[in-house]
Amino acid sequence: MKKTMVAFLLMFLGGAVPALGQNISAANPQAMFDYLRAEGIDASLGKDDYGDPNIRITYYDTNFSIYFYGCKDGAKCKSIQFYSGYRTEGEWTSDDANAWNQDRRFSKAYVSDNGNARLEYDVYTGVAGLQVREFADIFTNWTHSLSDFEAAIGW
């Protein structure tokens, strides 16, 4: 990702005003999507292969998704997972992923069955959700992890 992302993140944190008068939760994917769009983030809200919501995001030339978990019939979800995958075709190894995970608390990396690098970040929001500021902090932590991960895998 570009270095300008850091400058934007600082603005994002400093200027994160509640665009919505409510918390952001996995139970309300539309509100999460609306918040991201209000922050100027290129996002689309859809459904995954299981009928649960997901948000696809392009952020500073990086594509990633937010998947929703603990859903009942595609609704009332309780948690989300930020996810990004990279075609590294075996160049990034399980040993590399293990080293990454030892130094990180929130994001976790692994190598897929076909040898590609993956990064995930799980968040339990419950039904009540997180305050907008908390979600902004989580989003920033995720994007910092993404940036660091892309550097680690030579993306």
ABEGO torsion letter per residue (X at the ends): XBAAAAAAAAAAAAABBBABABBBBAABAAAAAAAAAAAGBBBBBBBBAAGBBBBBBBBGGBBBBBBBBGBBGGBGBABBBBBBBBBAGGABBAAAAAAAAAABAABBBBBBAAGBBBBBBBBBAEAAEBBAAAAAAAAAAAAAAAAAAAAAAGX
